[in-house]
Amino acid sequence: MTVFKPRQFHIHGLTLEGRTFRPSDWAERLAGAMSSFRPGGGSGGIGAYIGYSPYCVPQVVDGVKCVRVSEALKDIEPMAWEFVMNFARDNQLRVSEVVAEGG
Protein backbone atom coordinates (compact mmCIF):
# COMPACT_ATOMS: atom_id res chain seq x y z
CA MET A 1 0.00 0.00 0.00
CA THR A 2 1.39 3.36 -1.04
CA VAL A 3 0.98 6.25 1.38
CA PHE A 4 0.86 9.64 -0.29
CA LYS A 5 2.31 12.62 1.50
CA PRO A 6 0.05 15.68 1.26
CA ARG A 7 1.30 18.41 -1.03
CA GLN A 8 2.60 21.62 0.51
CA PHE A 9 2.10 25.11 -0.88
CA HIS A 10 3.62 28.51 -0.20
CA ILE A 11 1.37 31.54 -0.26
CA HIS A 12 3.87 34.30 -0.96
CA GLY A 13 3.60 37.82 0.39
CA LEU A 14 3.93 39.16 -3.14
CA THR A 15 1.00 40.02 -5.36
CA LEU A 16 0.78 38.80 -8.93
CA GLU A 17 1.96 42.31 -9.87
CA GLY A 18 5.07 41.91 -7.72
CA ARG A 19 4.07 44.23 -4.87
CA THR A 20 4.74 43.37 -1.24
CA PHE A 21 1.49 42.42 0.49
CA ARG A 22 0.46 44.46 3.51
CA PRO A 23 0.03 44.53 6.46
CA SER A 24 3.47 43.29 7.33
CA ASP A 25 2.12 40.72 9.82
CA TRP A 26 -0.35 39.15 7.37
CA ALA A 27 1.36 35.72 7.50
CA GLU A 28 1.22 35.51 11.28
CA ARG A 29 -2.44 36.63 11.27
CA LEU A 30 -3.46 34.05 8.67
CA ALA A 31 -1.56 31.22 10.39
CA GLY A 32 -2.98 32.33 13.73
CA ALA A 33 -6.52 32.10 12.37
CA MET A 34 -5.78 28.48 11.38
CA SER A 35 -4.03 27.56 14.65
CA SER A 36 -6.87 25.42 15.99
CA PHE A 37 -6.70 22.98 13.07
CA ARG A 38 -4.26 20.37 14.37
CA PRO A 39 -3.78 16.62 14.21
CA GLY A 40 -6.32 15.13 16.60
CA GLY A 41 -8.22 18.43 16.81
CA GLY A 42 -7.63 21.37 19.10
CA SER A 43 -6.80 20.53 22.68
CA GLY A 44 -8.51 22.61 25.29
CA GLY A 45 -8.14 23.05 28.99
CA ILE A 46 -4.89 22.83 30.86
CA GLY A 47 -3.11 21.12 27.95
CA ALA A 48 -3.83 23.96 25.54
CA TYR A 49 -1.00 26.19 24.36
CA ILE A 50 -0.49 29.01 21.92
CA GLY A 51 1.14 27.99 18.67
CA TYR A 52 0.63 27.49 14.97
CA SER A 53 -1.01 24.50 13.35
CA PRO A 54 1.49 22.24 11.55
CA TYR A 55 -0.81 22.61 8.52
CA CYS A 56 -0.43 26.39 8.22
CA VAL A 57 2.88 27.94 9.29
CA PRO A 58 4.37 31.38 8.60
CA GLN A 59 7.83 31.28 7.03
CA VAL A 60 10.29 33.49 5.20
CA VAL A 61 11.39 32.17 1.81
CA ASP A 62 14.07 34.03 -0.14
CA GLY A 63 13.44 37.10 2.01
CA VAL A 64 9.67 37.09 1.38
CA LYS A 65 7.05 36.38 4.04
CA CYS A 66 5.03 33.29 3.18
CA VAL A 67 2.61 30.86 4.71
CA ARG A 68 3.31 27.18 4.15
CA VAL A 69 -0.01 25.32 3.85
CA SER A 70 -0.43 21.56 3.82
CA GLU A 71 -3.10 20.00 1.64
CA ALA A 72 -3.80 17.78 4.69
CA LEU A 73 -5.81 20.73 6.02
CA LYS A 74 -8.40 19.92 3.34
CA ASP A 75 -9.00 16.48 4.89
CA ILE A 76 -9.33 17.88 8.41
CA GLU A 77 -11.53 20.87 7.58
CA PRO A 78 -12.37 21.59 3.92
CA MET A 79 -13.77 25.03 4.79
CA ALA A 80 -10.48 26.05 6.43
CA TRP A 81 -8.59 24.95 3.30
CA GLU A 82 -10.98 26.97 1.13
CA PHE A 83 -10.60 29.99 3.42
CA VAL A 84 -6.81 29.97 3.11
CA MET A 85 -6.76 29.41 -0.65
CA ASN A 86 -9.50 32.00 -1.21
CA PHE A 87 -7.48 34.46 0.87
CA ALA A 88 -4.59 34.01 -1.55
CA ARG A 89 -6.82 34.32 -4.62
CA ASP A 90 -8.83 37.29 -3.34
CA ASN A 91 -5.63 39.20 -2.50
CA GLN A 92 -3.95 38.15 -5.76
CA LEU A 93 -1.05 36.52 -3.92
CA ARG A 94 1.39 34.16 -5.58
CA VAL A 95 0.96 30.48 -4.68
CA SER A 96 3.52 27.80 -5.49
CA GLU A 97 3.82 24.15 -4.71
CA VAL A 98 6.70 23.30 -2.41
CA VAL A 99 9.03 20.92 -4.19
CA ALA A 100 10.40 18.25 -1.87
CA GLU A 101 14.18 18.15 -1.74
CA GLY A 102 15.55 15.14 -3.55
CA GLY A 103 12.24 14.52 -5.28
TORSE-289475 format. One record per residue (C-alpha): x, y, z; residue in one letter. Coordinates in nm, 2 decimals, decimal comma. Each point is the difference from the previous one (the first is absolute). Last residue first. Layout:
N
@c1:X | c2:Y | c3:Z | type:a
...
! end
This chain:
103
@c1:1,22 | c2:1,45 | c3:-0,53 | type:g
@c1:0,34 | c2:0,06 | c3:0,17 | type:g
@c1:-0,14 | c2:0,30 | c3:0,19 | type:e
@c1:-0,38 | c2:0,02 | c3:-0,02 | type:a
@c1:-0,14 | c2:0,26 | c3:-0,23 | type:v
@c1:-0,23 | c2:0,24 | c3:0,18 | type:v
@c1:-0,29 | c2:0,08 | c3:-0,23 | type:e
@c1:-0,03 | c2:0,37 | c3:-0,08 | type:s
@c1:-0,25 | c2:0,27 | c3:0,08 | type:v
@c1:0,04 | c2:0,37 | c3:-0,09 | type:r
@c1:-0,25 | c2:0,23 | c3:0,17 | type:l
@c1:-0,29 | c2:0,16 | c3:-0,19 | type:q
@c1:-0,16 | c2:0,11 | c3:0,33 | type:n
@c1:-0,32 | c2:-0,19 | c3:-0,08 | type:d
@c1:0,20 | c2:-0,30 | c3:-0,13 | type:r
@c1:0,22 | c2:-0,03 | c3:0,30 | type:a
@c1:-0,29 | c2:0,05 | c3:0,25 | type:f
@c1:-0,20 | c2:-0,25 | c3:-0,21 | type:n
@c1:0,27 | c2:-0,26 | c3:0,05 | type:m
@c1:0,00 | c2:0,06 | c3:0,38 | type:v
@c1:-0,38 | c2:0,00 | c3:0,03 | type:f
@c1:-0,04 | c2:-0,30 | c3:-0,23 | type:e
@c1:0,24 | c2:-0,20 | c3:0,22 | type:w
@c1:-0,19 | c2:0,11 | c3:0,31 | type:a
@c1:-0,33 | c2:-0,11 | c3:-0,16 | type:m
@c1:0,14 | c2:-0,34 | c3:-0,09 | type:p
@c1:0,09 | c2:-0,07 | c3:0,37 | type:e
@c1:0,22 | c2:-0,30 | c3:0,08 | type:i
@c1:0,03 | c2:-0,14 | c3:-0,35 | type:d
@c1:0,06 | c2:0,34 | c3:-0,16 | type:k
@c1:0,26 | c2:0,08 | c3:0,27 | type:l
@c1:0,20 | c2:-0,29 | c3:-0,13 | type:a
@c1:0,07 | c2:0,22 | c3:-0,31 | type:e
@c1:0,27 | c2:0,16 | c3:0,22 | type:s
@c1:0,04 | c2:0,37 | c3:0,00 | type:v
@c1:0,33 | c2:0,19 | c3:0,04 | type:r
@c1:-0,07 | c2:0,37 | c3:0,05 | type:v
@c1:0,24 | c2:0,24 | c3:-0,15 | type:c
@c1:0,21 | c2:0,31 | c3:0,08 | type:k
@c1:0,26 | c2:0,07 | c3:-0,26 | type:v
@c1:0,37 | c2:0,00 | c3:0,06 | type:g
@c1:0,07 | c2:-0,31 | c3:-0,21 | type:d
@c1:-0,27 | c2:-0,18 | c3:0,19 | type:v
@c1:-0,11 | c2:0,13 | c3:0,34 | type:v
@c1:-0,25 | c2:-0,22 | c3:0,18 | type:q
@c1:-0,34 | c2:0,01 | c3:0,16 | type:p
@c1:-0,15 | c2:-0,35 | c3:0,07 | type:v
@c1:-0,33 | c2:-0,15 | c3:-0,11 | type:c
@c1:-0,04 | c2:-0,38 | c3:0,03 | type:y
@c1:0,23 | c2:-0,04 | c3:0,31 | type:p
@c1:-0,25 | c2:0,23 | c3:0,17 | type:s
@c1:0,16 | c2:0,30 | c3:0,17 | type:y
@c1:0,05 | c2:0,05 | c3:0,37 | type:g
@c1:-0,16 | c2:0,10 | c3:0,32 | type:i
@c1:-0,05 | c2:-0,28 | c3:0,25 | type:y
@c1:-0,28 | c2:-0,22 | c3:0,11 | type:a
@c1:0,07 | c2:-0,29 | c3:0,24 | type:g
@c1:-0,18 | c2:0,17 | c3:0,30 | type:i
@c1:-0,32 | c2:0,03 | c3:-0,19 | type:g
@c1:-0,04 | c2:-0,05 | c3:-0,37 | type:g
@c1:0,17 | c2:-0,21 | c3:-0,26 | type:s
@c1:-0,08 | c2:0,09 | c3:-0,36 | type:g
@c1:-0,06 | c2:-0,30 | c3:-0,23 | type:g
@c1:0,19 | c2:-0,33 | c3:-0,02 | type:g
@c1:0,25 | c2:0,15 | c3:-0,24 | type:p
@c1:-0,05 | c2:0,38 | c3:0,02 | type:r
@c1:-0,24 | c2:0,26 | c3:-0,13 | type:f
@c1:-0,02 | c2:0,24 | c3:0,29 | type:s
@c1:0,29 | c2:0,22 | c3:-0,14 | type:s
@c1:-0,18 | c2:0,09 | c3:-0,32 | type:m
@c1:-0,07 | c2:0,36 | c3:0,10 | type:a
@c1:0,35 | c2:0,02 | c3:0,13 | type:g
@c1:0,14 | c2:-0,11 | c3:-0,33 | type:a
@c1:-0,19 | c2:0,28 | c3:-0,17 | type:l
@c1:0,11 | c2:0,26 | c3:0,26 | type:r
@c1:0,36 | c2:-0,11 | c3:0,00 | type:e
@c1:0,02 | c2:0,02 | c3:-0,38 | type:a
@c1:-0,18 | c2:0,34 | c3:-0,01 | type:w
@c1:0,25 | c2:0,16 | c3:0,24 | type:d
@c1:0,14 | c2:0,26 | c3:-0,25 | type:s
@c1:-0,35 | c2:0,12 | c3:-0,08 | type:p
@c1:0,05 | c2:0,00 | c3:-0,30 | type:r
@c1:0,10 | c2:-0,21 | c3:-0,30 | type:f
@c1:0,32 | c2:0,10 | c3:-0,17 | type:t
@c1:-0,06 | c2:0,08 | c3:-0,37 | type:r
@c1:0,10 | c2:-0,23 | c3:-0,28 | type:g
@c1:-0,31 | c2:0,04 | c3:-0,22 | type:e
@c1:-0,12 | c2:-0,35 | c3:0,10 | type:l
@c1:0,02 | c2:0,12 | c3:0,35 | type:t
@c1:0,29 | c2:-0,08 | c3:0,23 | type:l
@c1:-0,03 | c2:-0,14 | c3:0,35 | type:g
@c1:0,03 | c2:-0,35 | c3:-0,14 | type:h
@c1:-0,25 | c2:-0,28 | c3:0,07 | type:i
@c1:0,22 | c2:-0,30 | c3:0,01 | type:h
@c1:-0,15 | c2:-0,34 | c3:-0,07 | type:f
@c1:0,05 | c2:-0,35 | c3:0,14 | type:q
@c1:-0,13 | c2:-0,32 | c3:-0,15 | type:r
@c1:-0,13 | c2:-0,27 | c3:0,23 | type:p
@c1:0,23 | c2:-0,31 | c3:0,02 | type:k
@c1:-0,14 | c2:-0,30 | c3:-0,18 | type:f
@c1:0,01 | c2:-0,33 | c3:0,17 | type:v
@c1:0,04 | c2:-0,29 | c3:-0,24 | type:t
@c1:-0,14 | c2:-0,34 | c3:0,10 | type:m
! end
